[in-house]
Amino acid sequence: MATPQKVSEYERKRLENIRRNKEMMSALQIHSKASQLSKAVTKSEKKKLKTETPIAAARSSLRIRGIPALTLETKPLNQTMDPLPMKDTYKGTHSDRSFVESLADSSMSNKEQVNDTSKNRKKIECSLELESLSLDRKNIARVVPDGGITHLRFLPSNDFKMVVAGNRVGDIGFWNVGESEVFVYHPHQAPISGISIHPHCLSKIYTSCNDGFVRMMDAEKEVFDMVYHSSNDESKKKKDKGIYALSQPKNEANCLYLAEGSGYLTVWDNRIGKCSSSSRLDLHQLRINTIDFNPENPHIGVTSSSDGTACNLTALRKFTYEGGMQSAYFSPSGRSIAITSSKNTIGIYSGVNLEDAAFVYHESIKVFSTFRAIWGWDDSYIFMGSEKRGVDVVSAVQKATVMTLESPLISAIPLKFDAHSYEVGMLAGASWGQVYVWTLS
């Protein structure tokens, strides 16, 4: 029988360590707990489903797929016949609250001034000195930033030196002369063709535009009310539906005279909201450019037209020119008429029956067909834009240009003018929105 081999010391210690570790693991029950944990993990695992990436549908237009396109019936805000809230048409970033409130409160205080017009007019006649008219930098402002000025007016009040201007895109801007803020609204979407402010009611300002809309800005209601829109009357010549001039006689705050279509004069009574067929007069062959009334006798009016005629509405007398007439305005006394033609002449008619005529040549650039001469504050002088970026002053007595108001501050040719009813000042609108106001220095 073979004797067992002697175990080395190293091997003996190794076997001893193995035995000791088994006893320790058995006492801790490690193998049984590991088996339980393995079973729990196996139960919680779920079989993952295989997902397939969806194939994107081929893109094609509605027209290719035979589906009619979606159409949304939306009207621009200023196309609606409903009243336009002033807050919705306001284009400014600063508040217009103080401006609206001051305009709404202005009508009552202005009535006393209107009743004393003759006294104020006499004072102006005695104080006018052309050499004293000057242009200050603070009296220059860009009233309507977008598009050129097409029409402007002074607010007829002694309490305000406020300019109201309209431009080619349908904006109406308000500016207190000498101040930095302007208030711009967008009630129309076509060139502004007329602005009328009756001295008895400053809070209601009428505006017209070339697309046939007439609106009234009511500062008390804070809306632009729809007043009138050219109808689709097929009998109108050339089917022209535009409104090209707007005016009010001094004795009628609710009566509007509109230059409508190709030569029609429409009389609209805003109190009843309509005009009868007898209130539409066919006066000219082409559009009427201006409507004006005698300041001393508002029952007498005059119109000018692109057909080369000016019509005295009472006597039904026509003044005929070669080429179109840009404007026809009564003098402050009502005893004379100044007519601007497209042939570079200013016609001055005076006398009992306006039979005395004199013509003053005025050089103008052909591209500007909107030069219009206006009277100042009496029957002495007529003012008109100069191609030299100034204002030509024509003497109605001398029948000649006597001086030109010039300034290095004028950056463009002034085309539109208005004289303040109570203050000696001249207003000029340049082609791209700039407004200049001359005052006595």
C-alpha positions, 0 to 999 in steps of 0.5 A, spaced: 500 500 500 502 506 497 504 511 503 500 518 502 505 524 499 506 529 504 503 536 503 507 542 502 506 547 507 504 552 501 498 547 499 496 546 506 495 553 507 491 554 501 486 548 502 485 551 509 483 558 506 478 555 501 475 551 507 475 557 511 471 561 505 466 556 504 464 556 511 464 563 511 459 564 505 455 558 508 454 562 514 452 568 510 447 565 505 450 568 499 449 563 494 441 563 496 440 570 496 444 571 489 439 566 486 433 569 489 435 576 486 437 573 479 429 570 479 426 577 480 430 580 475 428 575 470 421 576 472 421 584 471 424 583 464 419 584 458 420 582 451 422 588 447 417 589 441 421 591 434 419 598 432 419 600 425 420 607 422 414 610 419 415 612 411 414 619 411 408 621 406 410 624 399 409 632 400 405 635 394 401 641 394 393 642 395 392 643 387 396 637 385 392 632 390 385 636 387 383 639 394 381 646 393 385 651 397 383 654 404 380 661 403 380 666 409 375 672 408 379 678 411 378 685 410 383 690 412 381 694 418 380 701 414 376 698 408 370 696 413 364 700 413 363 700 420 366 705 425 374 705 426 376 706 433 381 711 434 386 706 438 386 701 433 388 706 427 393 709 432 400 708 429 404 712 435 408 709 440 407 714 446 400 715 449 395 720 445 390 720 451 392 728 452 391 730 445 384 726 444 382 729 450 384 736 448 381 736 441 374 733 444 374 739 449 376 744 444 369 745 440 365 749 446 371 754 447 372 756 440 365 758 438 366 765 441 372 766 437 368 764 431 363 770 432 369 775 433 372 773 426 371 780 423 375 783 429 381 778 428 381 779 421 382 786 421 387 786 426 391 781 421 390 785 415 394 791 419 400 787 422 402 783 416 409 784 414 412 780 409 419 781 411 418 779 418 416 772 416 421 767 418 422 760 419 425 757 425 428 750 426 423 748 432 417 749 427 419 744 422 417 737 423 415 730 419 408 730 421 407 723 416 413 719 416 410 715 410 409 718 403 408 725 401 403 730 404 397 730 399 393 735 403 394 739 410 390 744 414 391 748 420 386 747 426 381 753 425 382 755 433 386 761 436 387 756 442 391 751 437 397 752 433 396 745 430 397 742 423 393 736 420 396 733 414 394 727 410 399 723 406 399 718 400 398 712 404 392 714 408 395 717 414 392 723 418 397 726 422 397 732 428 402 736 430 402 742 435 407 747 432 413 747 436 412 741 439 416 734 438 410 729 438 406 728 432 400 723 433 399 719 426 392 715 425 391 710 419 383 711 417 384 710 410 388 706 405 389 711 399 391 718 398 388 723 402 384 728 398 381 732 403 381 735 410 375 739 412 375 742 419 369 746 421 370 752 426 364 751 430 366 743 431 373 742 432 372 735 435 369 732 428 374 732 422 372 730 416 377 726 411 376 723 404 381 719 400 381 717 392 378 710 393 371 714 395 371 713 402 369 719 407 370 718 414 369 723 420 374 723 426 370 724 432 374 725 438 368 725 443 367 718 441 374 716 439 372 713 432 373 714 425 365 714 423 364 712 416 360 718 413 360 716 405 362 712 400 362 712 392 356 708 390 356 703 384 352 708 380 353 705 372 351 712 370 357 715 372 362 717 367 368 712 366 365 709 372 370 713 377 368 712 384 374 716 387 373 722 392 378 728 390 376 734 394 372 735 400 369 742 403 364 745 407 361 752 407 362 756 414 354 756 415 354 749 414 357 744 419 353 738 417 353 739 410 359 736 405 361 738 398 364 732 395 368 732 388 366 725 386 368 721 380 369 725 373 366 732 374 361 730 379 359 735 385 355 731 390 352 735 396 351 730 402 347 732 409 350 728 414 344 729 419 340 725 415 345 721 412 344 721 405 344 726 398 338 726 393 339 725 386 338 733 385 344 734 390 349 731 385 351 736 379 354 734 373 359 740 372 365 738 369 368 733 364 374 731 368 375 730 376 374 736 380 380 738 384 378 743 389 372 746 392 371 753 395 366 757 398 366 765 399 368 767 406 363 773 406 357 769 402 358 762 403 352 761 398 357 762 393 362 757 391 367 755 386 370 749 383 376 747 379 377 741 374 382 738 370 378 739 364 381 746 364 375 750 367 373 753 373 365 754 375 362 759 379 356 755 382 352 761 383 352 764 377 354 758 373 360 762 370 366 758 367 373 760 367 376 757 361 384 755 361 388 751 356 390 745 360 388 743 367 386 747 373 389 745 379 386 750 384 381 756 385 380 759 391 376 765 394 380 771 397 379 772 404 374 778 403 371 774 397 372 779 392 377 776 388 379 769 386 386 766 384 386 760 379 392 756 378 393 752 372 397 747 369 400 752 364 405 755 369 400 761 370 396 764 376 389 768 374 387 773 379 380 775 378 376 781 381 371 786 380 364 786 382 362 780 377 369 778 377 370 780 370 377 784 371 383 778 370 390 778 370 395 773 369 402 772 373 407 767 370 410 762 375 415 757 373 414 750 376 417 743 374 413 739 370 413 733 374 410 737 380 403 738 377 400 739 384 402 746 385 396 750 388 397 758 390 393 760 396 391 767 399 394 769 405 390 773 411 388 778 406 387 780 399 394 783 398 398 776 397 398 770 394 403 764 396 405 758 392 411 753 392 417 755 388 422 750 384 428 753 388 425 750 394 422 756 397 415 760 397 414 765 392 409 771 394 405 774 389 402 781 390 395 781 388 395 789 387 402 789 383 400 782 379 407 780 380 412 776 384 415 780 389 419 776 393 421 769 395 421 766 402 427 762 402 431 758 408 437 753 408 432 749 413 428 747 407 430 740 404 424 739 399 420 743 394 413 745 398 407 744 395 401 744 399 399 750 403 395 753 408 394 760 412 392 760 419 385 763 421 387 767 427 395 767 427 400 770 421 403 764 419 405 760 413 404 752 413 408 748 407 408 741 406 414 738 402 414 732 398 416 727 403 412 729 409 416 735 412 412 741 414 414 748 415 411 753 419 413 761 418 411 766 423 412 773 425 419 774 428 
